[in-house]
Amino acid sequence: MIISKFNKFLFFFVFATIIYSFILQHFFNLLPCRLCLYQRYLWIILLLPLSFSIISFKKYKNLIHISILLLLLFISLISLYHSAIELGYINNVISCSQPLGLDANSIDELSNIIKATKNNDCAFPKFTILHLTLSNFSFIFSSIFLILSLNLYRKSLFK
């Protein structure tokens, strides 16, 4: 019973998180970097096993729980990596910037291209709440949900 309520809460939280990220992107023009997109894709993929858990496929309960745990683990790891880059603790090994296709024939054309280019580098957060970036929040929430999920699912997984 408590697992079912937890999965429903997690589903609505994940759904709200995804909607919030799209609102920030499309209404406030906060373009995500590549690592942000990876995190978003994993949050979206997480909706699938959560949906199945709500529909209550009891036959595949362990598989659903394992997939939820793995996705939360991957989200936590990517958001921790992203947060460490933003804080300057590590250098990024994944290129966050999008290819520009620079075809400038003069300094003026190159200057115009540079001025028109939006910053999508992972090392520079574009938005903070209470001095925490969105990747920090992603790490905090995914880690909390991972720990709670491990605690709730352990009885069914490790019989």
Phi and psi in radians as a Rosetta constraint file:
Dihedral C 1 N 2 CA 2 C 2 CIRCULARHARMONIC -1.189 0.35
Dihedral N 2 CA 2 C 2 N 3 CIRCULARHARMONIC -0.584 0.35
Dihedral C 2 N 3 CA 3 C 3 CIRCULARHARMONIC -1.127 0.35
Dihedral N 3 CA 3 C 3 N 4 CIRCULARHARMONIC -0.714 0.35
Dihedral C 3 N 4 CA 4 C 4 CIRCULARHARMONIC -1.093 0.35
Dihedral N 4 CA 4 C 4 N 5 CIRCULARHARMONIC -0.771 0.35
Dihedral C 4 N 5 CA 5 C 5 CIRCULARHARMONIC -1.146 0.35
Dihedral N 5 CA 5 C 5 N 6 CIRCULARHARMONIC -0.716 0.35
Dihedral C 5 N 6 CA 6 C 6 CIRCULARHARMONIC -1.069 0.35
Dihedral N 6 CA 6 C 6 N 7 CIRCULARHARMONIC -0.793 0.35
Dihedral C 6 N 7 CA 7 C 7 CIRCULARHARMONIC -1.106 0.35
Dihedral N 7 CA 7 C 7 N 8 CIRCULARHARMONIC -0.654 0.35
Dihedral C 7 N 8 CA 8 C 8 CIRCULARHARMONIC -1.151 0.35
Dihedral N 8 CA 8 C 8 N 9 CIRCULARHARMONIC -0.774 0.35
Dihedral C 8 N 9 CA 9 C 9 CIRCULARHARMONIC -1.077 0.35
Dihedral N 9 CA 9 C 9 N 10 CIRCULARHARMONIC -0.793 0.35
Dihedral C 9 N 10 CA 10 C 10 CIRCULARHARMONIC -1.075 0.35
Dihedral N 10 CA 10 C 10 N 11 CIRCULARHARMONIC -0.718 0.35
Dihedral C 10 N 11 CA 11 C 11 CIRCULARHARMONIC -1.019 0.35
Dihedral N 11 CA 11 C 11 N 12 CIRCULARHARMONIC -0.867 0.35
Dihedral C 11 N 12 CA 12 C 12 CIRCULARHARMONIC -1.189 0.35
Dihedral N 12 CA 12 C 12 N 13 CIRCULARHARMONIC -0.612 0.35
Dihedral C 12 N 13 CA 13 C 13 CIRCULARHARMONIC -1.123 0.35
Dihedral N 13 CA 13 C 13 N 14 CIRCULARHARMONIC -0.816 0.35
Dihedral C 13 N 14 CA 14 C 14 CIRCULARHARMONIC -1.110 0.35
Dihedral N 14 CA 14 C 14 N 15 CIRCULARHARMONIC -0.760 0.35
Dihedral C 14 N 15 CA 15 C 15 CIRCULARHARMONIC -1.047 0.35
Dihedral N 15 CA 15 C 15 N 16 CIRCULARHARMONIC -0.796 0.35
Dihedral C 15 N 16 CA 16 C 16 CIRCULARHARMONIC -1.118 0.35
Dihedral N 16 CA 16 C 16 N 17 CIRCULARHARMONIC -0.654 0.35
Dihedral C 16 N 17 CA 17 C 17 CIRCULARHARMONIC -1.091 0.35
Dihedral N 17 CA 17 C 17 N 18 CIRCULARHARMONIC -0.761 0.35
Dihedral C 17 N 18 CA 18 C 18 CIRCULARHARMONIC -1.157 0.35
Dihedral N 18 CA 18 C 18 N 19 CIRCULARHARMONIC -0.772 0.35
Dihedral C 18 N 19 CA 19 C 19 CIRCULARHARMONIC -1.055 0.35
Dihedral N 19 CA 19 C 19 N 20 CIRCULARHARMONIC -0.757 0.35
Dihedral C 19 N 20 CA 20 C 20 CIRCULARHARMONIC -1.048 0.35
Dihedral N 20 CA 20 C 20 N 21 CIRCULARHARMONIC -0.729 0.35
Dihedral C 20 N 21 CA 21 C 21 CIRCULARHARMONIC -1.154 0.35
Dihedral N 21 CA 21 C 21 N 22 CIRCULARHARMONIC -0.647 0.35
Dihedral C 21 N 22 CA 22 C 22 CIRCULARHARMONIC -1.225 0.35
Dihedral N 22 CA 22 C 22 N 23 CIRCULARHARMONIC -0.622 0.35
Dihedral C 22 N 23 CA 23 C 23 CIRCULARHARMONIC -1.111 0.35
Dihedral N 23 CA 23 C 23 N 24 CIRCULARHARMONIC -0.795 0.35
Dihedral C 23 N 24 CA 24 C 24 CIRCULARHARMONIC -1.054 0.35
Dihedral N 24 CA 24 C 24 N 25 CIRCULARHARMONIC -0.665 0.35
Dihedral C 24 N 25 CA 25 C 25 CIRCULARHARMONIC -1.262 0.35
Dihedral N 25 CA 25 C 25 N 26 CIRCULARHARMONIC -0.843 0.35
Dihedral C 25 N 26 CA 26 C 26 CIRCULARHARMONIC -1.574 0.35
Dihedral N 26 CA 26 C 26 N 27 CIRCULARHARMONIC -0.492 0.35
Dihedral C 26 N 27 CA 27 C 27 CIRCULARHARMONIC -1.752 0.35
Dihedral N 27 CA 27 C 27 N 28 CIRCULARHARMONIC -0.494 0.35
Dihedral C 27 N 28 CA 28 C 28 CIRCULARHARMONIC -1.943 0.35
Dihedral N 28 CA 28 C 28 N 29 CIRCULARHARMONIC 0.072 0.35
Dihedral C 28 N 29 CA 29 C 29 CIRCULARHARMONIC 0.985 0.35
Dihedral N 29 CA 29 C 29 N 30 CIRCULARHARMONIC 0.641 0.35
Dihedral C 29 N 30 CA 30 C 30 CIRCULARHARMONIC -1.634 0.35
Dihedral N 30 CA 30 C 30 N 31 CIRCULARHARMONIC 1.642 0.35
Dihedral C 30 N 31 CA 31 C 31 CIRCULARHARMONIC -1.304 0.35
Dihedral N 31 CA 31 C 31 N 32 CIRCULARHARMONIC 2.297 0.35
Dihedral C 31 N 32 CA 32 C 32 CIRCULARHARMONIC -1.343 0.35
Dihedral N 32 CA 32 C 32 N 33 CIRCULARHARMONIC 2.568 0.35
Dihedral C 32 N 33 CA 33 C 33 CIRCULARHARMONIC -1.404 0.35
Dihedral N 33 CA 33 C 33 N 34 CIRCULARHARMONIC 3.132 0.35
Dihedral C 33 N 34 CA 34 C 34 CIRCULARHARMONIC -1.102 0.35
Dihedral N 34 CA 34 C 34 N 35 CIRCULARHARMONIC -0.727 0.35
Dihedral C 34 N 35 CA 35 C 35 CIRCULARHARMONIC -1.169 0.35
Dihedral N 35 CA 35 C 35 N 36 CIRCULARHARMONIC -0.621 0.35
Dihedral C 35 N 36 CA 36 C 36 CIRCULARHARMONIC -1.086 0.35
Dihedral N 36 CA 36 C 36 N 37 CIRCULARHARMONIC -0.720 0.35
Dihedral C 36 N 37 CA 37 C 37 CIRCULARHARMONIC -1.134 0.35
Dihedral N 37 CA 37 C 37 N 38 CIRCULARHARMONIC -0.708 0.35
Dihedral C 37 N 38 CA 38 C 38 CIRCULARHARMONIC -1.040 0.35
Dihedral N 38 CA 38 C 38 N 39 CIRCULARHARMONIC -0.763 0.35
Dihedral C 38 N 39 CA 39 C 39 CIRCULARHARMONIC -1.107 0.35
Dihedral N 39 CA 39 C 39 N 40 CIRCULARHARMONIC -0.748 0.35
Dihedral C 39 N 40 CA 40 C 40 CIRCULARHARMONIC -1.080 0.35
Dihedral N 40 CA 40 C 40 N 41 CIRCULARHARMONIC -0.752 0.35
Dihedral C 40 N 41 CA 41 C 41 CIRCULARHARMONIC -1.073 0.35
Dihedral N 41 CA 41 C 41 N 42 CIRCULARHARMONIC -0.698 0.35
Dihedral C 41 N 42 CA 42 C 42 CIRCULARHARMONIC -1.177 0.35
Dihedral N 42 CA 42 C 42 N 43 CIRCULARHARMONIC -0.676 0.35
Dihedral C 42 N 43 CA 43 C 43 CIRCULARHARMONIC -1.082 0.35
Dihedral N 43 CA 43 C 43 N 44 CIRCULARHARMONIC -0.721 0.35
Dihedral C 43 N 44 CA 44 C 44 CIRCULARHARMONIC -1.135 0.35
Dihedral N 44 CA 44 C 44 N 45 CIRCULARHARMONIC -0.772 0.35
Dihedral C 44 N 45 CA 45 C 45 CIRCULARHARMONIC -1.091 0.35
Dihedral N 45 CA 45 C 45 N 46 CIRCULARHARMONIC -0.580 0.35
Dihedral C 45 N 46 CA 46 C 46 CIRCULARHARMONIC -1.075 0.35
Dihedral N 46 CA 46 C 46 N 47 CIRCULARHARMONIC -0.455 0.35
Dihedral C 46 N 47 CA 47 C 47 CIRCULARHARMONIC -1.092 0.35
Dihedral N 47 CA 47 C 47 N 48 CIRCULARHARMONIC -0.542 0.35
Dihedral C 47 N 48 CA 48 C 48 CIRCULARHARMONIC -1.106 0.35
Dihedral N 48 CA 48 C 48 N 49 CIRCULARHARMONIC -1.003 0.35
Dihedral C 48 N 49 CA 49 C 49 CIRCULARHARMONIC -1.121 0.35
Dihedral N 49 CA 49 C 49 N 50 CIRCULARHARMONIC -0.539 0.35
Dihedral C 49 N 50 CA 50 C 50 CIRCULARHARMONIC -1.149 0.35
Dihedral N 50 CA 50 C 50 N 51 CIRCULARHARMONIC -0.675 0.35
Dihedral C 50 N 51 CA 51 C 51 CIRCULARHARMONIC -1.092 0.35
Dihedral N 51 CA 51 C 51 N 52 CIRCULARHARMONIC -0.753 0.35
Dihedral C 51 N 52 CA 52 C 52 CIRCULARHARMONIC -1.128 0.35
Dihedral N 52 CA 52 C 52 N 53 CIRCULARHARMONIC -0.618 0.35
Dihedral C 52 N 53 CA 53 C 53 CIRCULARHARMONIC -1.220 0.35
Dihedral N 53 CA 53 C 53 N 54 CIRCULARHARMONIC -0.573 0.35
Dihedral C 53 N 54 CA 54 C 54 CIRCULARHARMONIC -1.263 0.35
Dihedral N 54 CA 54 C 54 N 55 CIRCULARHARMONIC -0.705 0.35
Dihedral C 54 N 55 CA 55 C 55 CIRCULARHARMONIC -1.151 0.35
Dihedral N 55 CA 55 C 55 N 56 CIRCULARHARMONIC -0.417 0.35
Dihedral C 55 N 56 CA 56 C 56 CIRCULARHARMONIC 1.396 0.35
Dihedral N 56 CA 56 C 56 N 57 CIRCULARHARMONIC 1.096 0.35
Dihedral C 56 N 57 CA 57 C 57 CIRCULARHARMONIC -1.485 0.35
Dihedral N 57 CA 57 C 57 N 58 CIRCULARHARMONIC 1.461 0.35
Dihedral C 57 N 58 CA 58 C 58 CIRCULARHARMONIC -1.115 0.35
Dihedral N 58 CA 58 C 58 N 59 CIRCULARHARMONIC -0.491 0.35
Dihedral C 58 N 59 CA 59 C 59 CIRCULARHARMONIC -1.112 0.35
Dihedral N 59 CA 59 C 59 N 60 CIRCULARHARMONIC -0.584 0.35
Dihedral C 59 N 60 CA 60 C 60 CIRCULARHARMONIC -1.909 0.35
Dihedral N 60 CA 60 C 60 N 61 CIRCULARHARMONIC 0.403 0.35
Dihedral C 60 N 61 CA 61 C 61 CIRCULARHARMONIC -0.974 0.35
Dihedral N 61 CA 61 C 61 N 62 CIRCULARHARMONIC -0.806 0.35
Dihedral C 61 N 62 CA 62 C 62 CIRCULARHARMONIC -1.138 0.35
Dihedral N 62 CA 62 C 62 N 63 CIRCULARHARMONIC -0.722 0.35
Dihedral C 62 N 63 CA 63 C 63 CIRCULARHARMONIC -1.107 0.35
Dihedral N 63 CA 63 C 63 N 64 CIRCULARHARMONIC -0.716 0.35
Dihedral C 63 N 64 CA 64 C 64 CIRCULARHARMONIC -1.121 0.35
Dihedral N 64 CA 64 C 64 N 65 CIRCULARHARMONIC -0.784 0.35
Dihedral C 64 N 65 CA 65 C 65 CIRCULARHARMONIC -1.125 0.35
Dihedral N 65 CA 65 C 65 N 66 CIRCULARHARMONIC -0.713 0.35
Dihedral C 65 N 66 CA 66 C 66 CIRCULARHARMONIC -1.125 0.35
Dihedral N 66 CA 66 C 66 N 67 CIRCULARHARMONIC -0.728 0.35
Dihedral C 66 N 67 CA 67 C 67 CIRCULARHARMONIC -1.157 0.35
Dihedral N 67 CA 67 C 67 N 68 CIRCULARHARMONIC -0.653 0.35
Dihedral C 67 N 68 CA 68 C 68 CIRCULARHARMONIC -1.106 0.35
Dihedral N 68 CA 68 C 68 N 69 CIRCULARHARMONIC -0.787 0.35
Dihedral C 68 N 69 CA 69 C 69 CIRCULARHARMONIC -1.077 0.35
Dihedral N 69 CA 69 C 69 N 70 CIRCULARHARMONIC -0.785 0.35
Dihedral C 69 N 70 CA 70 C 70 CIRCULARHARMONIC -1.121 0.35
Dihedral N 70 CA 70 C 70 N 71 CIRCULARHARMONIC -0.744 0.35
Dihedral C 70 N 71 CA 71 C 71 CIRCULARHARMONIC -1.135 0.35
Dihedral N 71 CA 71 C 71 N 72 CIRCULARHARMONIC -0.726 0.35
Dihedral C 71 N 72 CA 72 C 72 CIRCULARHARMONIC -1.117 0.35
Dihedral N 72 CA 72 C 72 N 73 CIRCULARHARMONIC -0.647 0.35
Dihedral C 72 N 73 CA 73 C 73 CIRCULARHARMONIC -1.117 0.35
Dihedral N 73 CA 73 C 73 N 74 CIRCULARHARMONIC -0.804 0.35
Dihedral C 73 N 74 CA 74 C 74 CIRCULARHARMONIC -1.121 0.35
Dihedral N 74 CA 74 C 74 N 75 CIRCULARHARMONIC -0.716 0.35
Dihedral C 74 N 75 CA 75 C 75 CIRCULARHARMONIC -1.087 0.35
Dihedral N 75 CA 75 C 75 N 76 CIRCULARHARMONIC -0.754 0.35
Dihedral C 75 N 76 CA 76 C 76 CIRCULARHARMONIC -1.065 0.35
Dihedral N 76 CA 76 C 76 N 77 CIRCULARHARMONIC -0.776 0.35
Dihedral C 76 N 77 CA 77 C 77 CIRCULARHARMONIC -1.163 0.35
Dihedral N 77 CA 77 C 77 N 78 CIRCULARHARMONIC -0.772 0.35
Dihedral C 77 N 78 CA 78 C 78 CIRCULARHARMONIC -1.160 0.35
Dihedral N 78 CA 78 C 78 N 79 CIRCULARHARMONIC -0.727 0.35
Dihedral C 78 N 79 CA 79 C 79 CIRCULARHARMONIC -1.235 0.35
Dihedral N 79 CA 79 C 79 N 80 CIRCULARHARMONIC -0.551 0.35
Dihedral C 79 N 80 CA 80 C 80 CIRCULARHARMONIC -1.139 0.35
Dihedral N 80 CA 80 C 80 N 81 CIRCULARHARMONIC -0.786 0.35
Dihedral C 80 N 81 CA 81 C 81 CIRCULARHARMONIC -1.031 0.35
Dihedral N 81 CA 81 C 81 N 82 CIRCULARHARMONIC -0.796 0.35
Dihedral C 81 N 82 CA 82 C 82 CIRCULARHARMONIC -1.114 0.35
Dihedral N 82 CA 82 C 82 N 83 CIRCULARHARMONIC -0.753 0.35
Dihedral C 82 N 83 CA 83 C 83 CIRCULARHARMONIC -1.112 0.35
Dihedral N 83 CA 83 C 83 N 84 CIRCULARHARMONIC -0.698 0.35
Dihedral C 83 N 84 CA 84 C 84 CIRCULARHARMONIC -1.120 0.35
Dihedral N 84 CA 84 C 84 N 85 CIRCULARHARMONIC -0.625 0.35
Dihedral C 84 N 85 CA 85 C 85 CIRCULARHARMONIC -1.161 0.35
Dihedral N 85 CA 85 C 85 N 86 CIRCULARHARMONIC -0.801 0.35
Dihedral C 85 N 86 CA 86 C 86 CIRCULARHARMONIC -1.082 0.35
Dihedral N 86 CA 86 C 86 N 87 CIRCULARHARMONIC -0.628 0.35
Dihedral C 86 N 87 CA 87 C 87 CIRCULARHARMONIC -1.412 0.35
Dihedral N 87 CA 87 C 87 N 88 CIRCULARHARMONIC -0.137 0.35
Dihedral C 87 N 88 CA 88 C 88 CIRCULARHARMONIC 1.439 0.35
Dihedral N 88 CA 88 C 88 N 89 CIRCULARHARMONIC 0.264 0.35
Dihedral C 88 N 89 CA 89 C 89 CIRCULARHARMONIC -1.322 0.35
Dihedral N 89 CA 89 C 89 N 90 CIRCULARHARMONIC -0.555 0.35
Dihedral C 89 N 90 CA 90 C 90 CIRCULARHARMONIC -2.377 0.35
Dihedral N 90 CA 90 C 90 N 91 CIRCULARHARMONIC 2.810 0.35
Dihedral C 90 N 91 CA 91 C 91 CIRCULARHARMONIC -1.611 0.35
Dihedral N 91 CA 91 C 91 N 92 CIRCULARHARMONIC 2.576 0.35
Dihedral C 91 N 92 CA 92 C 92 CIRCULARHARMONIC -1.388 0.35
Dihedral N 92 CA 92 C 92 N 93 CIRCULARHARMONIC 2.293 0.35
Dihedral C 92 N 93 CA 93 C 93 CIRCULARHARMONIC -1.748 0.35
Dihedral N 93 CA 93 C 93 N 94 CIRCULARHARMONIC -0.159 0.35
Dihedral C 93 N 94 CA 94 C 94 CIRCULARHARMONIC -1.827 0.35
Dihedral N 94 CA 94 C 94 N 95 CIRCULARHARMONIC 2.249 0.35
Dihedral C 94 N 95 CA 95 C 95 CIRCULARHARMONIC -1.213 0.35
Dihedral N 95 CA 95 C 95 N 96 CIRCULARHARMONIC 2.108 0.35
Dihedral C 95 N 96 CA 96 C 96 CIRCULARHARMONIC -1.605 0.35
Dihedral N 96 CA 96 C 96 N 97 CIRCULARHARMONIC -0.387 0.35
Dihedral C 96 N 97 CA 97 C 97 CIRCULARHARMONIC -1.413 0.35
Dihedral N 97 CA 97 C 97 N 98 CIRCULARHARMONIC 2.611 0.35
Dihedral C 97 N 98 CA 98 C 98 CIRCULARHARMONIC -1.476 0.35
Dihedral N 98 CA 98 C 98 N 99 CIRCULARHARMONIC 2.581 0.35
Dihedral C 98 N 99 CA 99 C 99 CIRCULARHARMONIC -1.088 0.35
Dihedral N 99 CA 99 C 99 N 100 CIRCULARHARMONIC 2.360 0.35
Dihedral C 99 N 100 CA 100 C 100 CIRCULARHARMONIC -1.656 0.35
Dihedral N 100 CA 100 C 100 N 101 CIRCULARHARMONIC -0.459 0.35
Dihedral C 100 N 101 CA 101 C 101 CIRCULARHARMONIC 1.131 0.35
Dihedral N 101 CA 101 C 101 N 102 CIRCULARHARMONIC 0.962 0.35
Dihedral C 101 N 102 CA 102 C 102 CIRCULARHARMONIC -1.255 0.35
Dihedral N 102 CA 102 C 102 N 103 CIRCULARHARMONIC 1.974 0.35
Dihedral C 102 N 103 CA 103 C 103 CIRCULARHARMONIC -2.187 0.35
Dihedral N 103 CA 103 C 103 N 104 CIRCULARHARMONIC 1.190 0.35
Dihedral C 103 N 104 CA 104 C 104 CIRCULARHARMONIC -1.790 0.35
Dihedral N 104 CA 104 C 104 N 105 CIRCULARHARMONIC 2.371 0.35
Dihedral C 104 N 105 CA 105 C 105 CIRCULARHARMONIC -1.812 0.35
Dihedral N 105 CA 105 C 105 N 106 CIRCULARHARMONIC -0.119 0.35
Dihedral C 105 N 106 CA 106 C 106 CIRCULARHARMONIC -2.577 0.35
Dihedral N 106 CA 106 C 106 N 107 CIRCULARHARMONIC 2.943 0.35
Dihedral C 106 N 107 CA 107 C 107 CIRCULARHARMONIC -1.115 0.35
Dihedral N 107 CA 107 C 107 N 108 CIRCULARHARMONIC -0.659 0.35
Dihedral C 107 N 108 CA 108 C 108 CIRCULARHARMONIC -1.132 0.35
Dihedral N 108 CA 108 C 108 N 109 CIRCULARHARMONIC -0.740 0.35
Dihedral C 108 N 109 CA 109 C 109 CIRCULARHARMONIC -1.115 0.35
Dihedral N 109 CA 109 C 109 N 110 CIRCULARHARMONIC -0.746 0.35
Dihedral C 109 N 110 CA 110 C 110 CIRCULARHARMONIC -1.098 0.35
Dihedral N 110 CA 110 C 110 N 111 CIRCULARHARMONIC -0.725 0.35
Dihedral C 110 N 111 CA 111 C 111 CIRCULARHARMONIC -1.070 0.35
Dihedral N 111 CA 111 C 111 N 112 CIRCULARHARMONIC -0.743 0.35
Dihedral C 111 N 112 CA 112 C 112 CIRCULARHARMONIC -1.134 0.35
Dihedral N 112 CA 112 C 112 N 113 CIRCULARHARMONIC -0.681 0.35
Dihedral C 112 N 113 CA 113 C 113 CIRCULARHARMONIC -1.124 0.35
Dihedral N 113 CA 113 C 113 N 114 CIRCULARHARMONIC -0.770 0.35
Dihedral C 113 N 114 CA 114 C 114 CIRCULARHARMONIC -1.108 0.35
Dihedral N 114 CA 114 C 114 N 115 CIRCULARHARMONIC -0.753 0.35
Dihedral C 114 N 115 CA 115 C 115 CIRCULARHARMONIC -1.152 0.35
Dihedral N 115 CA 115 C 115 N 116 CIRCULARHARMONIC -0.573 0.35
Dihedral C 115 N 116 CA 116 C 116 CIRCULARHARMONIC -1.469 0.35
Dihedral N 116 CA 116 C 116 N 117 CIRCULARHARMONIC -0.198 0.35
Dihedral C 116 N 117 CA 117 C 117 CIRCULARHARMONIC -1.385 0.35
Dihedral N 117 CA 117 C 117 N 118 CIRCULARHARMONIC 2.293 0.35
Dihedral C 117 N 118 CA 118 C 118 CIRCULARHARMONIC -1.555 0.35
Dihedral N 118 CA 118 C 118 N 119 CIRCULARHARMONIC 2.526 0.35
Dihedral C 118 N 119 CA 119 C 119 CIRCULARHARMONIC -1.317 0.35
Dihedral N 119 CA 119 C 119 N 120 CIRCULARHARMONIC 2.040 0.35
Dihedral C 119 N 120 CA 120 C 120 CIRCULARHARMONIC -2.147 0.35
Dihedral N 120 CA 120 C 120 N 121 CIRCULARHARMONIC 0.479 0.35
Dihedral C 120 N 121 CA 121 C 121 CIRCULARHARMONIC -1.385 0.35
Dihedral N 121 CA 121 C 121 N 122 CIRCULARHARMONIC 2.390 0.35
Dihedral C 121 N 122 CA 122 C 122 CIRCULARHARMONIC -1.154 0.35
Dihedral N 122 CA 122 C 122 N 123 CIRCULARHARMONIC -0.414 0.35
Dihedral C 122 N 123 CA 123 C 123 CIRCULARHARMONIC -1.362 0.35
Dihedral N 123 CA 123 C 123 N 124 CIRCULARHARMONIC -0.232 0.35
Dihedral C 123 N 124 CA 124 C 124 CIRCULARHARMONIC -2.054 0.35
Dihedral N 124 CA 124 C 124 N 125 CIRCULARHARMONIC 1.743 0.35
Dihedral C 124 N 125 CA 125 C 125 CIRCULARHARMONIC -1.160 0.35
Dihedral N 125 CA 125 C 125 N 126 CIRCULARHARMONIC 2.484 0.35
Dihedral C 125 N 126 CA 126 C 126 CIRCULARHARMONIC -1.774 0.35
Dihedral N 126 CA 126 C 126 N 127 CIRCULARHARMONIC -0.188 0.35
Dihedral C 126 N 127 CA 127 C 127 CIRCULARHARMONIC -2.648 0.35
Dihedral N 127 CA 127 C 127 N 128 CIRCULARHARMONIC 2.320 0.35
Dihedral C 127 N 128 CA 128 C 128 CIRCULARHARMONIC -2.360 0.35
Dihedral N 128 CA 128 C 128 N 129 CIRCULARHARMONIC 2.634 0.35
Dihedral C 128 N 129 CA 129 C 129 CIRCULARHARMONIC -2.280 0.35
Dihedral N 129 CA 129 C 129 N 130 CIRCULARHARMONIC 2.122 0.35
Dihedral C 129 N 130 CA 130 C 130 CIRCULARHARMONIC 0.968 0.35
Dihedral N 130 CA 130 C 130 N 131 CIRCULARHARMONIC 0.666 0.35
Dihedral C 130 N 131 CA 131 C 131 CIRCULARHARMONIC 1.146 0.35
Dihedral N 131 CA 131 C 131 N 132 CIRCULARHARMONIC 0.318 0.35
Dihedral C 131 N 132 CA 132 C 132 CIRCULARHARMONIC -1.991 0.35
Dihedral N 132 CA 132 C 132 N 133 CIRCULARHARMONIC 2.377 0.35
Dihedral C 132 N 133 CA 133 C 133 CIRCULARHARMONIC -1.477 0.35
Dihedral N 133 CA 133 C 133 N 134 CIRCULARHARMONIC 2.983 0.35
Dihedral C 133 N 134 CA 134 C 134 CIRCULARHARMONIC -1.126 0.35
Dihedral N 134 CA 134 C 134 N 135 CIRCULARHARMONIC -0.584 0.35
Dihedral C 134 N 135 CA 135 C 135 CIRCULARHARMONIC -1.218 0.35
Dihedral N 135 CA 135 C 135 N 136 CIRCULARHARMONIC -0.568 0.35
Dihedral C 135 N 136 CA 136 C 136 CIRCULARHARMONIC -1.094 0.35
Dihedral N 136 CA 136 C 136 N 137 CIRCULARHARMONIC -0.798 0.35
Dihedral C 136 N 137 CA 137 C 137 CIRCULARHARMONIC -1.092 0.35
Dihedral N 137 CA 137 C 137 N 138 CIRCULARHARMONIC -0.711 0.35
Dihedral C 137 N 138 CA 138 C 138 CIRCULARHARMONIC -1.047 0.35
Dihedral N 138 CA 138 C 138 N 139 CIRCULARHARMONIC -0.743 0.35
Dihedral C 138 N 139 CA 139 C 139 CIRCULARHARMONIC -1.142 0.35
Dihedral N 139 CA 139 C 139 N 140 CIRCULARHARMONIC -0.789 0.35
Dihedral C 139 N 140 CA 140 C 140 CIRCULARHARMONIC -1.072 0.35
Dihedral N 140 CA 140 C 140 N 141 CIRCULARHARMONIC -0.899 0.35
Dihedral C 140 N 141 CA 141 C 141 CIRCULARHARMONIC -1.211 0.35
Dihedral N 141 CA 141 C 141 N 142 CIRCULARHARMONIC -0.733 0.35
Dihedral C 141 N 142 CA 142 C 142 CIRCULARHARMONIC -1.149 0.35
Dihedral N 142 CA 142 C 142 N 143 CIRCULARHARMONIC -0.625 0.35
Dihedral C 142 N 143 CA 143 C 143 CIRCULARHARMONIC -1.189 0.35
Dihedral N 143 CA 143 C 143 N 144 CIRCULARHARMONIC -0.743 0.35
Dihedral C 143 N 144 CA 144 C 144 CIRCULARHARMONIC -1.084 0.35
Dihedral N 144 CA 144 C 144 N 145 CIRCULARHARMONIC -0.804 0.35
Dihedral C 144 N 145 CA 145 C 145 CIRCULARHARMONIC -1.163 0.35
Dihedral N 145 CA 145 C 145 N 146 CIRCULARHARMONIC -0.591 0.35
Dihedral C 145 N 146 CA 146 C 146 CIRCULARHARMONIC -1.117 0.35
Dihedral N 146 CA 146 C 146 N 147 CIRCULARHARMONIC -0.809 0.35
Dihedral C 146 N 147 CA 147 C 147 CIRCULARHARMONIC -1.127 0.35
Dihedral N 147 CA 147 C 147 N 148 CIRCULARHARMONIC -0.772 0.35
Dihedral C 147 N 148 CA 148 C 148 CIRCULARHARMONIC -1.104 0.35
Dihedral N 148 CA 148 C 148 N 149 CIRCULARHARMONIC -0.730 0.35
Dihedral C 148 N 149 CA 149 C 149 CIRCULARHARMONIC -1.114 0.35
Dihedral N 149 CA 149 C 149 N 150 CIRCULARHARMONIC -0.775 0.35
Dihedral C 149 N 150 CA 150 C 150 CIRCULARHARMONIC -1.014 0.35
Dihedral N 150 CA 150 C 150 N 151 CIRCULARHARMONIC -0.742 0.35
Dihedral C 150 N 151 CA 151 C 151 CIRCULARHARMONIC -1.144 0.35
Dihedral N 151 CA 151 C 151 N 152 CIRCULARHARMONIC -0.731 0.35
Dihedral C 151 N 152 CA 152 C 152 CIRCULARHARMONIC -1.335 0.35
Dihedral N 152 CA 152 C 152 N 153 CIRCULARHARMONIC -0.665 0.35
Dihedral C 152 N 153 CA 153 C 153 CIRCULARHARMONIC -1.508 0.35
Dihedral N 153 CA 153 C 153 N 154 CIRCULARHARMONIC -0.232 0.35
Dihedral C 153 N 154 CA 154 C 154 CIRCULARHARMONIC -1.054 0.35
Dihedral N 154 CA 154 C 154 N 155 CIRCULARHARMONIC -0.598 0.35
Dihedral C 154 N 155 CA 155 C 155 CIRCULARHARMONIC -1.159 0.35
Dihedral N 155 CA 155 C 155 N 156 CIRCULARHARMONIC -0.689 0.35
Dihedral C 155 N 156 CA 156 C 156 CIRCULARHARMONIC -1.378 0.35
Dihedral N 156 CA 156 C 156 N 157 CIRCULARHARMONIC -0.524 0.35
Dihedral C 156 N 157 CA 157 C 157 CIRCULARHARMONIC -1.458 0.35
Dihedral N 157 CA 157 C 157 N 158 CIRCULARHARMONIC -0.657 0.35
Dihedral C 157 N 158 CA 158 C 158 CIRCULARHARMONIC -1.979 0.35
Dihedral N 158 CA 158 C 158 N 159 CIRCULARHARMONIC 1.105 0.35
